[in-house]
Amino acid sequence: MRYLVRARMKPGREADLLEAIEQETLGLGSVAEGEYLRNMQEARLCSDQTARWVEVCYCPTPLQEERSYWEEYFDLTRVQDAHDRRKCRDENGTEPWSCGECDCTARLEEKLKASGTAFLDELRTKTCSAKLRQR
């Protein structure tokens, strides 16, 4: 299934998250570890200061595996189905494990790209500014 995730950065965790992304250790040890990096590449920072991304998850409970990794850096404010669950080929059993290559959320992802700003760019700017202030 694909989920639209909305999350707020935990104060003071920006530099740690950026380092985990740049060192490619974000999600290390999770069965979904590559997904975390893809999510951060695609995430958008919206006007309400929430980061938003579409995440693929095969767990019976949304983000069951991923939640502890995300909650190290974010407060997850909302996780919702990104499309009609009845039409999900993995969820309805017609094509197991299909979510990784599915285009069911292409329109939503295009809409996200047009909203807000690139989360990773904002994270880098904020982290760089904080380092300069410390000097």
C-alpha positions as CSV (number, residue, x, y, z in Angstrom):
1,M,0.0,0.0,0.0
2,R,1.1,3.6,-0.5
3,Y,0.6,6.2,2.2
4,L,0.7,10.0,2.2
5,V,2.8,10.8,5.3
6,R,2.8,14.2,7.0
7,A,5.4,14.9,9.6
8,R,7.0,17.7,11.6
9,M,10.8,17.7,12.3
10,K,11.6,17.3,15.9
11,P,13.5,20.4,17.1
12,G,17.2,19.9,17.2
13,R,17.2,16.8,15.0
14,E,17.8,18.5,11.7
15,A,21.6,18.0,11.6
16,D,21.3,14.3,12.7
17,L,18.7,13.6,10.0
18,L,20.8,15.3,7.3
19,E,23.9,13.3,8.4
20,A,21.9,10.1,8.2
21,I,20.7,10.9,4.7
22,E,24.1,12.0,3.5
23,Q,25.8,9.0,5.0
24,E,23.0,6.7,3.7
25,T,22.4,5.3,7.2
26,L,18.8,6.5,7.5
27,G,16.7,3.4,8.1
28,L,19.8,1.2,8.4
29,G,18.7,-2.2,9.7
30,S,15.2,-1.9,8.4
31,V,13.8,-4.1,5.7
32,A,12.8,-0.9,4.0
33,E,16.0,1.0,4.3
34,G,16.3,2.2,0.7
35,E,12.8,3.5,0.9
36,Y,13.7,6.1,3.6
37,L,16.3,7.7,1.3
38,R,13.9,7.8,-1.6
39,N,11.3,9.3,0.6
40,M,13.6,12.2,1.7
41,Q,14.6,12.8,-1.9
42,E,10.9,13.2,-2.8
43,A,9.6,14.9,0.4
44,R,8.2,18.4,0.2
45,L,8.1,21.0,3.0
46,C,4.6,22.6,2.9
47,S,3.4,26.0,4.1
48,D,2.2,24.4,7.4
49,Q,5.8,23.3,8.0
50,T,5.0,19.7,7.6
51,A,7.2,17.4,5.4
52,R,5.1,15.3,3.1
53,W,5.9,12.3,1.1
54,V,4.4,9.1,-0.4
55,E,5.7,6.0,1.2
56,V,5.4,2.3,0.1
57,C,4.7,0.0,3.0
58,Y,3.7,-3.7,3.0
59,C,3.0,-3.9,6.8
60,P,-0.4,-4.9,8.1
61,T,-0.4,-1.7,10.1
62,P,0.7,1.5,8.2
63,L,4.4,2.2,8.8
64,Q,4.6,-0.6,11.4
65,E,8.3,-1.3,10.5
66,E,9.2,2.3,9.6
67,R,7.6,4.2,12.4
68,S,10.4,3.9,14.9
69,Y,13.0,5.0,12.4
70,W,10.9,8.1,11.4
71,E,10.0,9.0,15.0
72,E,13.7,9.4,15.8
73,Y,13.6,12.6,13.7
74,F,9.9,13.4,13.1
75,D,6.6,13.7,14.9
76,L,4.2,11.9,12.4
77,T,1.2,14.1,12.3
78,R,-0.9,12.1,9.8
79,V,-0.5,8.9,7.8
80,Q,-3.3,8.2,5.3
81,D,-4.0,5.9,2.4
82,A,-2.6,7.6,-0.8
83,H,-5.2,6.0,-3.0
84,D,-8.2,3.7,-2.8
85,R,-7.2,0.6,-0.8
86,R,-9.7,-1.5,-2.8
87,K,-7.8,-0.7,-6.0
88,C,-4.4,-1.6,-4.6
89,R,-3.3,-4.8,-6.4
90,D,-1.1,-5.8,-3.4
91,E,-3.8,-5.1,-0.9
92,N,-6.5,-6.9,-2.8
93,G,-4.3,-9.9,-3.6
94,T,-4.3,-9.7,-7.4
95,E,-0.6,-8.8,-7.6
96,P,1.4,-9.3,-4.4
97,W,4.4,-6.9,-3.8
98,S,3.2,-4.7,-6.7
99,C,3.4,-1.4,-4.8
100,G,7.1,-0.9,-5.4
101,E,6.6,-0.5,-9.2
102,C,3.1,0.8,-9.2
103,D,2.1,4.2,-10.6
104,C,-1.2,4.5,-8.7
105,T,0.0,7.6,-6.9
106,A,1.7,9.3,-9.8
107,R,-0.9,12.1,-9.9
108,L,-0.6,12.7,-6.1
109,E,3.2,12.7,-6.4
110,E,3.1,15.2,-9.2
111,K,0.8,17.4,-7.1
112,L,3.2,17.2,-4.2
113,K,6.2,18.2,-6.4
114,A,4.3,21.4,-7.3
115,S,3.6,22.3,-3.7
116,G,5.9,23.7,-1.1
117,T,9.7,23.4,-1.5
118,A,12.1,20.5,-1.6
119,F,12.4,19.2,2.0
120,L,16.0,18.2,1.6
121,D,17.0,21.6,0.3
122,E,15.3,23.3,3.2
123,L,17.0,20.8,5.6
124,R,20.4,21.6,4.2
125,T,19.8,25.4,4.4
126,K,18.5,25.2,7.9
127,T,21.4,23.0,9.1
128,C,24.0,25.2,7.3
129,S,22.5,28.3,8.9
130,A,22.6,26.7,12.4
131,K,26.3,25.8,12.0
132,L,27.1,29.3,10.9
133,R,25.3,30.8,14.0
134,Q,27.3,28.5,16.2
135,R,30.6,29.9,15.0
